[in-house]
Amino acid sequence: MNSACVQITQATSEDIDEAIRFVMAARAEIFPMLDSTVLPADLQRFAQVYVQGEAGAFWLARCAGQIVAAVGYLPYDHRFAQFDYQGVPTVEIVRLFVAPAFRRSGLAARLCSELREHAISQGVEVLYLHTHPFLPGAIRFWETQGFVVIDTEPDPVWQTTHMQYLLTDLSESHCQSRLENR
């Protein structure tokens, strides 16, 4: 599919229902082991988390009016004890999904660029995410975007791979020393 037709915009209140449908369909395809009838907390509160909130944001890519890709970020919630981002403005990248016909077209990189620029403008210092080796090309994609692996969990099923991208030199020295002193 030609990605030249794609327009990327930040999600608005008018996009919520369609964005949730797109994300849930993609999630069901990529993670069939998860219950597709349960709406995750961030999607239940999409307006508050991504549209009205000051700390979260969500982007949609459309071609001919149809959503073909999405990505968002929300404040990092410190649920992984091995990382100490306390006092460092950190967001977690979530929900990167690209429709199959638009994969390998550079669209995910374009979405990530939009997200990164917005995060910088909001004073974010660290972009955090986690992914899994069973997602084809995911780790390599994030590495090409400048992310580095900071931990891989030994769980035999998920092997959750944690990654970060430091947006400022200040956070680089601050976060590195915090990670080294854990």
N, C-alpha and C positions, 0 to 999 in steps of 0.2 A: 504494500500500500504506500502511496506517496504521502510523506509526512509534510510536504509543502502546504497542504490544505489545513494543517493543524494550527489552531490558535490556543494559546495558554492564557488563562485568566485566573485570578484569585476567586475562590468560591464566595458566593453571596447567599443571602437568605433564600432567594428564588431557586438556587441550585441544590438545596439540601436533599430533598426526596430523591432526585435523580442521582446525585452523588452517592447516597447511601445504597441505592439499588446497584449501581455499578460496582462499588467496593464489595458489597456482600456477595455478588455473583462471582467476582474475581477471587475473593477469599475462599469461597466454596470450591472453586476449581483448583486453586493452588494448595489449599489445606483441607482436603476432604475428610481428614480425621477430626476436624473441629465441628461442633454442632452449628449447622448453618441456620438454625431457627433462633439462636440467641444473638441479639444485637450487642456488640461490645459497648462498654461504657462510653467511650469517646464518641461513638456514632449515635448513641442514645441522646447525648448532649451536644450534637454537632454544632448547633448555633452558638451555644455558650463557649465551646472549646475552640472552634475554628473560625467562626464568623464574627461574633461579638467580643470574644475574649481578646485581651491585649497580648497574651503570650503564645497563642496558637495561631496557625494559618493553614490553609488548604488550597491546592491548585488543581485545576481541571484542564485537561487538553481535549479540545473538541475538533472534529472534522465533520463538515456538513451538518453541524448542529448536534452530533452525537458525541457523548463522552467516550474517549478512546484511551485515556490514561489519567492517573491521579496520583497525588502525593500530598502529605501533610506533615506538620510538626506540631508538637505540643510540649509543654514544660516537662523536663525530665523529672520523674517521680521518685527517684532514689530507691527503687525496689530491688536493685542488685547491690548487695552489701559490699561486694568487692570493689566498687567504684565510689570515690568520695569527690563529688562535684559540689559539695556544700559551698556556698558563697561564690560560685562561678556560674554565670548565666549560661545554662545548658538546656538545649531542647533535644527531643527525641524525634527522629524522622520515622514516620509510620505510613503505612498504606500505599506504598509505591506499587502500583499495578499498571501494566500496559496491555492493551488488547493484543491478542496474538498477531493480528495482521499488521500491527504497528511496531512490533519488536524488531530490534536490530536496525532501527532507522535513526537513532540518535535522539529519539523523543525523551527517553528517561533522563539522558544527560541534560537536555534542555530544561526539563522540569526541575532537576536538581540544581541547575544554575540559577533559576528563578528563586528557588527556595533559599539557596545560600546567600544570594544578594539581599533578599528580604531579611534574613536572619541577621546579617551584618548591620543593616539599617536599624534593626531593633536592639542592637547592643549585645547580641548573643555572642558568646566566646567559644562555645563548644557545640558541635553537632554530634550527637550520639545515635547509634542505631544497633540493632542486633538482627542477625539473619541466620540462615541454616544452610549447611552444605548440600542438602537434598534439593534445594532450589537451584536449578541449572543456571550457572553463570553469575549468581548473585554476589558471591564474595569477590570474584574477579571484577565485576561491574563496579562495586563500591571502591575497590582499590584503584581502578582507573579514574575515579572521581576524587582521589586524594585521601581516602579514608585508610586508616591503618587498623589492623587487628590488635586489640588490647587484651583479649581473653577468649578462650574457647572452652566451653563447659564439657566435661567428659561424658555426659549423658549419652547412651548409645543410640537413642532415637532422635533427639532434637539436635544435639551437638551445637547448642546455641553459640554463635560466633559474635562477639561484641566488637564494635568498631567505633572509632571516633575521628573527627576532623577538627583540628584546632584552627579557629578563625583569626586569632590574634597571637602575636608573640608573647604578650603578657600571660595569656592563658596557657601557652605552651610551657613556660617555665613553672607557672603555678600548678597546673595539672600534673606535669611530669613529676614534680617534687611530691605532690600528694599521692600519686600512684606508686612512686618508689618507696614512700614511707608507710605504706599500708601493712 
